[in-house]
Amino acid sequence: MPKVCICFYGLVHRSLPHTIDSIEQNIFNVLKENNIEYDTYVHTWDASYAHSPRSDEIEIPIDPSCCSLLHASELVKEPYDDMIKLVNYKRYNDVWRDKYVTIVNWLNEIQSIKKVTTLWQPKKDEYTLYLYLRPDLKYHTPLPIKYLQEHLQGNVDKPVFFKTDWAGSGGILDYTGIGNYKGIIKWANRIDTWSKFATENAEKHVQWVLKDQTRCRLVSLPMLFSRVRSNKKIEKEGWQFHGSHLQICKSVGCPANC
């Protein structure tokens, strides 16, 4: 397989000190062990604190310099306030009733996704697999690279996207974006259609983009991960409530002790 393109986005330094070990072990090292080259791109907002009352993060100090832990091929930091000016979000209802904090954080993420996408566009012909990974995830199981390769073979000209099956909130989980170019490009630029779902949720937006806009071939992703907040709190995810992790761990050769 030619090179893999790896993208990290959002407030990259929000939880990175707590997740970097799992990223190295279950993402970077897996690719190295399989002799697969990769480039890493990072876009982040130059914020000095994380604020998300819904997850009990109240102005927690974070250090932008820790983004260097990812050893990116290209890294861009931009002023956080510039993002907020891009979208007139207050024209929509504050559906979470938190003074638009959740909506701003949502926009922060998907605008950063679009920006990191521009970084690899000049080299897009070099990649056959794209990994958009949230840096605030602790990866419990290894990237199933052979599984991904198998499902991409014979689908060069078809959009392919790998989705998790253990959560969705009425749509498709937005924690990761993994696929080929045709499967990932509209997912990566979905802020362009954000207004259609401003009063819905991210999962329904993702589903609309992948099914209605792109008509992707959707493939189950056998990976487990958990969100880690800047206050070190590890969130309970859908796979922990109904035992689906047992089958997933078995399929990727991981002990079921997540």
N, C-alpha and C positions, 0 to 999 in steps of 0.2 A: 504493500500500500504506500502511495506517495505520502507526502507530509500531512500531518494533522494540524488543523488550526484551532487553538484554544483561546477562548475569550473570557476574561473576568470583567465585571462591570458593577456599577452602583457605588455604594460606600464600601469600597473594597477593604479598607482598613478597619471597618466596623468590628469584625470578629476574627480577622485573619490570624492574629496571634494564637487563637484557640483552635483553629482549623487547619493551619498550614501543614502539620504533621500528617494528617489524613490525606490532604491533597498530594503531598509528595509521595506517600506510600501507595495510594490507590489510584492515582492518575499518572503523574509523571513517571514513577518507577515502572508502572505497567507498560507504558509505551517504550521506555528504554530497554526493558527486558525482552520486548518483542522486536527490537531493532527498528522502531518506527520513529522517524524524525518528526519534530513538531515545532511550531512557532507559538509563542504566547503573547497575546495582546491584552493590555489593561487600559481601561478608562475609568477614572474615578473623579468624584467631586472633592475638592480641597476643603473639606469640613473638619473641624476640630472636635466635634462632639456628635453623638448619635442621640436622636430624640424620636421615640415612638411609644407614646403612653399605652397603646394597645398591647405592647409586649413588655411593659414595665421598664422601659428604657427612658429615663428622664435626664436629658442633657449629660450623658456619660462621656467623659473625655476619650477621644481616640486619636491615634498618631498616624498621620498620612505617610510618614517615612517608612512604615512597616510594609508598604506595598512592594518594596525592594525584595522582600522574601520570595516573590514569585519569579524573579529573574526574567522579567519580560523582555521580549524582542523589541517591543515598543510600548511605552507607558505615557499616558496623557492625564494630567490633572487640570481640572478647570474649576473656576469659582462656583460655589454652590448656588449663589444668588442668580447667576446667569441662567441656570436651568429654570428657576421659578418664573422668570420673565418671559419664557418662551411660550407658555400656554396660559390663556385666560381661564384658569380652572374655576374661578369663583362664579362663572356664569352657570355652573352646574350645582345641583343640590349637594349639600354636605351630608351624604348618606350615612357616614359613620359617626356623625355628630361629635367630631373632635377638632373643630375649627380648621378643617381641611388638612390636618397633619397626614392622615392616611392617604388622601388623594395626592398630596405633594410627594410623599414617599414613593407612591406608585409611579408617578410621572418621573421622579428621579431615576428610578430603575430603568424604565423602558426608553427614556431619552438617552441614558448612558449606553444601553444596548445598541441603539442606533449609531451612536458616536463611535463605539469600539468597532462596529462593522466597517466604518469608513477606513479604518487603519489597515485592514487586510485586503481591501478591494483591489489594489494594484497587483496583488499576488494571488488572486483567486484561482487562477488556472493551476496553481501548484498543489491545491488541496482537494482531497476527496471526502474528507470527514471534518465536520465542524462541531466543536464542543463549546457551548456557552454554559459556563458553570458559575453558580453563585458562590462567592468566596466565604459566605457565612454558613456554608454547609459542612458538616462533619460527614465524610464519606466512610461508611461502615464496610462496604464491599468494594472489590476492585472493579475498575472499568472493564466491562466484558468485551474486550477488543476483538477477539475472534468471532464472537457472536455478532458484533456490529459489522465486521467485514463480510460475514456470510450473508447477511441480509442486504448489504449494499451491492453485492455482486449481481450483475444482470439488471441493475436498476439505475444505471448511469444517467439515463435520460428521463427518469421518473422521480418526482419529489418523494423523499423518504424521511420520516421523522420518527424518533424513538421516544415514546411517552411512558410515564409511570402509570401503573394500574391501581395503585393503592390510595389515591386521593384525587379530588377533582372539583368539589364544590359545584357540581352541575356542569362542569366543563372538562378541560384538560389542564393538569397541574403545570404551573409556570416556573417551577424551581430550576429546571434545566432546559436547554435547547440543544438537542443532538440530532444531526442529520446530514444529508448531502447538501450541496449548494441550493438546489431547487426546493428542497424541503425546509431550508432554514432562512432563506433570504427575506420572505415576507414576515415570518415570525420575528426576525431581527429588526424589522422596520415597522412594527405594528403600532408604534406611537402615531403613525400617519392616520390610523383609523381609530384612535383611542376614543374620540368623541362619541362614537356609536355605543360605547360601553361605559361611559363615564359614571353612570349610576348603577352599573351592574357589578361585575367583579372580573379580576384578571383571568380567571380560568375560563369563563364564558367567552371572553375576548379571544383567548388563545384557540379555543375550539373553533370559533368562527373563522379565524385566519387560516387554520390548518385544513379545515373541512370545506368551507364555502369558497374561500379565496384561492387556496392552493390545491385542494383535492389531493392531499398527501396520502401516501400509503403509510398508515400508522402501525408501528411495530412496538410490542411491549418491551420495556427497558428493565432488565433484571438487575437493578441496583437499589441499594438502600442508603438513605442519608437523612440527617436531622439538622434542623436549623439551630444555630448557636447564636444567642444574642450577645450584644456587647457587654452585658452584665454577667456573662458566662452561663446563663440559663440555657439548658438544652431542651428544646420543645419536644413534646410527644407528637409523633407523626402517625398517619393513618395505618401504616403497616404494623405498628406496635399494638393495635387494638384487635386485630382479627387473625393474627398468625400467618399472614401471607409471607412474612420474612423467612419462614422455615423453608418454603419451596424455593424462594429466590436465593437464599444462602446456599442451598444444596446445588442449585443450577450453576453457580459460579465458583463452587468449591470453597466456600467460606464457612467457618464454624458458626453455628447459629447462636451466637452469644452477644448479638448486637444490643 
